[in-house]
Amino acid sequence: MLQMSEHLGYDKHDPAGRDGGNSRNGTRAKTVLTEIGPVEIEVPRDTDSSFEPQIVRKRQRRLDGIDEVVLSLTAKGLTTGEVAAHFDDVYGAKVSKDTISRITDKVVGEMAEWCSRPLERVYPVMFIDAIHVKIRDGQVTSRPVYVAIGVTVAGERDILGLWAGDGGEGAKF
């Protein structure tokens, strides 16, 4: 919707747009193919059809990168409803909460697969470190996430695991 306001030169419901020639003309449903399957979006229209959407262009049928945006926003602590509202506000696209949940559920499945992968028998060198990140656990708090990295005999690094903790970065934690 922001793109349409920039195109027309006035916001939705602004009296400046009355009798000014080109104006909003509703939306139309459009199905685009994404990494998670078909997604229905609402594309805004204007009366003289001069509006060119920037995110999902006219005649575009495939949309790549939607997963990355959803995962980034979810990782920042937004709920599925807030992510859906973000897509509506910024992109003018209606993405359902169910679609957003399917994207995040796919990542949870990939994480479970990663956690059960086979590891090397020997790691001659190990590094353990932590980074503080915002985690939503009832409320948003800053907590350390510990990472253990092993170096194989061939010199390749392998992430052995990630754990959310309660303490700090010192050795006693």
C-alpha positions in Angstrom: 0.0 0.0 0.0 3.0 2.3 0.6 4.0 1.9 -3.0 0.5 2.9 -4.2 0.6 6.0 -2.0 4.0 7.0 -3.5 2.7 6.4 -7.0 -0.5 8.4 -6.5 1.0 11.1 -4.3 -1.4 10.8 -1.4 -2.3 8.3 1.3 -5.4 6.1 1.4 -8.6 8.1 2.4 -6.7 11.4 2.0 -9.1 14.1 0.7 -6.3 15.3 -1.6 -7.0 12.3 -3.9 -10.6 13.2 -4.6 -11.3 14.2 -8.2 -7.6 14.2 -8.9 -7.6 11.9 -11.9 -5.9 8.6 -11.2 -7.0 7.0 -7.9 -7.1 3.7 -6.1 -9.3 1.0 -7.8 -9.3 -1.8 -5.2 -7.2 -4.9 -5.4 -7.1 -8.1 -7.4 -6.2 -11.6 -6.2 -3.0 -13.1 -7.7 -1.4 -16.5 -7.0 2.4 -16.6 -7.0 4.6 -19.6 -6.7 7.0 -19.6 -3.8 9.4 -22.0 -2.1 6.5 -23.3 0.1 4.0 -23.6 -2.7 1.3 -21.3 -4.2 0.5 -18.1 -2.2 -2.5 -15.9 -2.8 -1.8 -12.1 -2.5 -3.9 -9.0 -3.1 -2.3 -6.6 -5.6 -3.5 -3.0 -5.5 -4.8 -1.4 -8.7 -5.3 2.2 -9.9 -7.9 3.5 -12.4 -5.5 4.1 -15.3 -3.5 0.9 -14.7 -0.2 2.9 -14.5 0.8 1.4 -11.1 3.8 -0.9 -11.4 4.3 -3.0 -8.2 8.0 -3.3 -7.2 7.9 -6.5 -5.1 5.7 -8.7 -7.2 5.8 -7.1 -10.7 3.0 -7.3 -13.3 2.9 -10.8 -15.0 5.4 -12.2 -12.4 4.3 -15.7 -11.3 7.2 -16.7 -9.1 8.3 -15.0 -5.9 11.7 -16.0 -4.4 12.9 -14.9 -1.0 9.6 -14.8 0.9 10.9 -17.5 3.2 14.0 -15.4 4.2 11.8 -12.4 5.0 9.4 -14.4 7.1 12.2 -16.2 9.0 14.1 -12.9 9.6 11.0 -11.2 11.0 10.1 -14.3 13.1 13.7 -14.5 14.4 13.3 -10.8 15.5 10.4 -11.9 17.7 7.4 -11.0 15.6 4.3 -13.1 15.8 2.6 -14.7 12.8 0.0 -11.9 12.9 2.6 -9.2 13.1 4.5 -10.7 10.1 1.2 -10.9 8.1 0.6 -7.2 9.0 4.1 -6.3 7.9 3.6 -7.9 4.5 0.3 -6.0 4.1 1.8 -2.7 5.2 5.1 -2.8 3.3 4.4 -5.0 0.3 0.6 -4.6 -0.1 0.4 -8.4 -0.1 -2.0 -10.4 2.1 -0.1 -13.5 3.4 -2.1 -15.7 5.8 -0.9 -16.7 9.2 -1.2 -20.3 8.1 1.3 -19.7 5.3 3.7 -18.0 7.7 3.4 -21.0 10.1 4.1 -23.4 7.2 7.3 -21.5 6.5 8.5 -21.6 10.1 7.4 -25.2 10.5 9.6 -26.2 7.5 12.6 -24.7 9.2 11.8 -26.5 12.5 11.8 -29.8 10.5 15.2 -28.9 8.9 16.6 -28.1 12.3 15.5 -31.5 13.7 17.2 -33.2 10.7 20.4 -31.2 11.4 20.3 -32.1 15.1 20.2 -35.8 14.3 23.0 -35.8 11.7 26.0 -38.1 12.3 29.1 -36.4 13.8 32.8 -37.3 13.4 34.2 -39.7 16.1 37.2 -37.3 16.8 37.5 -33.5 16.8 41.1 -32.6 17.7 40.2 -28.9 18.3 37.0 -27.4 19.8 35.8 -23.8 20.2 33.0 -22.8 22.5 31.6 -19.3 22.4 28.4 -17.4 23.0 26.5 -14.5 21.5 23.7 -12.6 23.2 20.4 -12.5 21.2 16.8 -11.4 21.9 14.7 -14.5 22.6 10.9 -14.5 23.0 10.1 -16.7 26.0 6.8 -15.3 27.2 8.5 -11.9 26.9 11.5 -10.8 24.9 14.8 -11.0 26.9 18.4 -11.0 26.0 20.0 -14.4 26.5 23.2 -16.1 25.5 23.3 -18.7 22.7 26.3 -21.0 23.1 27.9 -22.6 20.1 30.3 -25.5 20.0 32.5 -25.8 16.9 34.7 -28.8 16.3 37.6 -28.9 13.8 38.0 -32.3 12.1 41.2 -34.1 11.4 41.0 -32.8 7.8 40.8 -29.2 9.1 37.1 -28.6 8.3 34.9 -26.8 10.9 31.7 -28.5 12.0 29.1 -26.8 14.2 28.4 -29.4 16.9 25.5 -27.6 18.5 23.7 -24.5 19.6 22.2 -24.0 23.1 20.2 -21.2 24.6 21.4 -20.4 28.1 20.6 -18.3 31.1 24.0 -17.1 32.2 26.8 -15.2 30.7 29.8 -15.8 28.4 32.4 -16.8 31.1 33.9 -20.2 31.6 31.7 -21.1 34.5 28.6 -21.0 32.2 
